[in-house]
Amino acid sequence: MSVPRLFPAAVALLLLAAPAPAQDATAAAGPPAGTYHSDPQHTRLIFSVNHLGFSEYVALFKTVSATLAFDPVAPEKMQLQAKVDPASIETFYKDATLDFNAVLAGPSLLDAAKFPEITFKSTAIHLTAANEAAVTGDLTMHGITRPLTLHVRYNGGYAGNPLDPGGARIGFSAEGALFRSDFGMPFGLPAPGTMMGVGDLVSFQIETELLNPDAPGVQVGP
């Protein structure tokens, strides 16, 4: 079994077994400033859209990456860049007679063959609470660029852990919304006054942890 798969259980055992001063020292070692990259094992982008007015249809993208210039002292100066592979959409559609992932990634909607990347680049960060911020940036999807604001919560991090080969680690939760018609994807929208179709509003949530293996700290990695 690989070290990354052992890591969560090993950390739990370490914290339970360690004396209180050792635990406090680990917790006190906050993550330093530097360039952090998303950990694919702990990064998820989930979205939902209304279906016929009956439910929120939920799906996700499997391939998401982000780079953050992290600065805990001056968070409003931080810069974020992210990429999503639209062809990595996953609907978990069970009907074997229809590749529904391919339909959404196809020319009627995301058109991943023509537009192989969804990108986001931050332009401003405004603190809204102690560990929360509105992150505004340019979202490019389906060949169209528009401003988008993410509501982001910083969940904490550490400078390193003896059992974490990834190095310094930080975590965030984020959410946002957009109208898909703003990005040239009106296919399947309900006719005015009806719910017979798939809604325009797309809500999404992001859970991510980011790593900096080069950060100074107590981590021991390759």
C-alpha positions in Angstrom: 0.0 0.0 0.0 1.4 3.4 -0.9 2.3 6.2 1.6 -0.5 8.6 0.4 -3.1 5.9 1.1 -1.7 5.3 4.5 -1.4 9.0 5.4 -4.8 9.8 6.8 -4.9 6.8 9.2 -1.2 7.3 10.2 -1.8 10.9 11.1 -4.8 10.0 13.2 -2.7 7.4 15.1 0.2 9.9 15.5 -2.0 12.6 17.0 -3.7 10.2 19.4 -0.4 8.7 20.5 1.7 11.9 20.7 2.0 14.0 23.9 0.1 17.2 24.0 3.1 19.5 23.6 4.0 17.6 20.3 0.5 18.0 19.0 0.5 21.7 19.9 3.8 22.2 18.1 2.5 20.6 15.0 -0.7 22.7 15.0 1.3 25.9 15.7 3.5 25.4 12.6 1.3 27.4 10.2 1.8 27.1 6.4 4.4 29.6 5.0 4.0 31.8 2.0 4.8 30.2 -1.3 3.5 28.5 -4.4 1.0 25.7 -3.7 -0.5 23.2 -6.2 -3.7 21.3 -5.8 -3.6 17.8 -4.5 -5.7 15.8 -7.0 -6.6 13.2 -4.4 -8.2 15.9 -2.3 -9.7 18.2 -4.9 -13.3 17.9 -6.2 -15.4 20.2 -8.4 -19.1 19.3 -8.2 -21.9 21.2 -10.0 -25.7 21.0 -10.1 -28.4 22.2 -12.5 -32.2 22.1 -12.2 -33.9 19.2 -14.1 -37.5 19.8 -15.1 -38.1 21.6 -11.8 -38.1 18.2 -10.0 -34.5 18.0 -8.7 -31.0 19.3 -8.9 -28.9 17.1 -11.2 -25.5 16.7 -9.8 -22.2 15.8 -11.7 -18.5 16.6 -11.4 -15.3 17.1 -13.3 -12.6 14.5 -12.6 -9.6 16.5 -13.8 -9.1 19.8 -12.0 -5.8 21.6 -11.2 -5.0 24.9 -9.4 -1.9 26.9 -8.5 -2.1 29.4 -5.7 0.5 32.1 -4.7 -0.3 31.8 -1.0 0.5 34.6 1.5 -1.1 34.2 5.0 0.1 37.7 5.9 -1.3 39.5 2.9 -4.2 37.3 1.6 -5.6 40.0 -0.6 -2.4 39.8 -2.7 -2.7 36.1 -3.4 -3.2 34.9 -6.9 -5.1 31.9 -8.1 -5.1 30.1 -11.4 -7.1 27.0 -12.1 -7.8 24.6 -15.1 -10.6 22.1 -15.7 -10.7 19.5 -18.4 -14.3 19.6 -19.8 -13.8 16.1 -21.3 -13.4 14.8 -17.7 -17.1 15.4 -16.9 -18.6 12.5 -14.9 -22.4 12.1 -14.6 -22.5 8.5 -13.4 -25.2 7.9 -15.9 -26.2 4.2 -15.7 -27.9 3.6 -19.1 -25.3 1.7 -21.1 -27.1 2.6 -24.3 -26.2 6.3 -24.0 -22.8 7.8 -23.2 -24.2 10.8 -21.4 -20.8 12.1 -20.4 -20.0 12.3 -24.2 -23.2 14.2 -24.8 -22.4 16.9 -22.3 -18.8 17.1 -23.4 -19.9 17.1 -27.1 -20.6 20.0 -29.5 -24.1 20.7 -28.2 -22.7 21.9 -24.8 -19.1 22.0 -23.6 -17.6 21.1 -27.0 -14.5 19.8 -25.3 -12.8 18.8 -28.6 -12.9 22.5 -29.7 -12.4 24.1 -26.3 -10.2 21.6 -24.3 -9.8 23.8 -21.2 -11.9 25.7 -18.8 -9.7 28.3 -17.0 -10.0 30.7 -14.1 -7.5 33.5 -13.3 -8.1 35.7 -10.2 -8.1 39.4 -10.6 -9.0 40.6 -7.0 -9.4 39.1 -3.6 -11.6 40.9 -0.9 -11.7 39.6 2.6 -15.3 39.2 3.9 -14.6 37.6 7.3 -11.6 36.3 9.2 -11.1 33.2 7.0 -13.4 34.0 4.1 -13.0 36.0 0.9 -14.7 36.9 -2.4 -12.3 35.9 -5.1 -13.1 37.6 -8.4 -11.5 36.5 -11.7 -11.9 35.8 -15.4 -13.6 32.5 -16.3 -13.0 31.2 -19.8 -15.3 28.4 -20.9 -16.6 27.4 -24.3 -14.4 30.1 -25.9 -16.1 32.9 -23.9 -14.5 34.9 -21.0 -16.6 36.5 -18.3 -16.0 37.7 -14.8 -16.9 35.3 -12.0 -16.8 35.6 -8.2 -16.0 32.6 -5.9 -17.0 32.7 -2.2 -14.0 31.0 -0.6 -13.4 29.8 3.0 -9.8 29.0 4.2 -9.9 25.9 6.3 -6.4 26.0 7.7 -3.1 24.2 7.0 0.3 23.4 8.4 4.0 23.9 7.5 4.4 20.2 7.3 3.9 16.9 9.1 6.4 14.1 9.5 4.0 11.7 7.9 3.0 13.9 5.0 5.3 13.6 2.0 3.4 16.3 0.2 5.0 19.0 2.3 3.1 22.1 3.5 -0.6 21.7 3.1 -3.5 24.1 3.0 -7.3 23.6 2.5 -10.1 25.6 1.0 -13.9 25.3 0.3 -15.5 27.5 -2.4 -18.8 27.9 -4.1 -20.2 29.9 -7.0 -22.7 30.0 -9.8 -23.1 31.0 -13.4 -25.6 31.1 -16.2 -24.5 28.6 -18.9 -26.2 30.7 -21.6 -23.7 33.4 -20.8 -21.1 31.0 -22.1 -22.9 30.1 -25.3 -24.5 26.9 -24.1 -28.3 27.4 -24.4 -29.0 23.8 -25.5 -32.0 22.3 -23.6 -33.1 25.4 -21.8 -36.8 25.4 -20.9 -39.2 27.5 -23.0 -40.3 30.7 -21.3 -42.9 30.0 -18.7 -42.1 26.3 -18.5 -39.8 23.9 -16.6 -39.5 21.4 -19.4 -35.8 21.3 -19.8 -32.5 21.8 -17.9 -32.0 25.1 -16.1 -29.7 27.9 -17.0 -28.3 28.4 -13.5 -25.3 26.2 -12.7 -24.2 26.1 -9.1 -20.9 24.6 -8.1 -18.8 23.6 -5.1 -15.1 23.1 -4.8 -13.2 21.3 -2.0 -9.5 21.3 -2.4 -6.2 20.9 -0.6 -3.0 22.3 -2.0 0.6 21.3 -1.4 4.0 23.0 -1.3 6.7 20.3 -1.1 9.5 23.0 -1.1 8.2 24.9 1.9 10.4 24.9 5.1 8.9 22.9 7.9 8.9 19.6 9.7 7.8 17.5 6.7 10.0 14.7 5.5 9.5 13.8 1.8 11.5 12.6 -1.1 
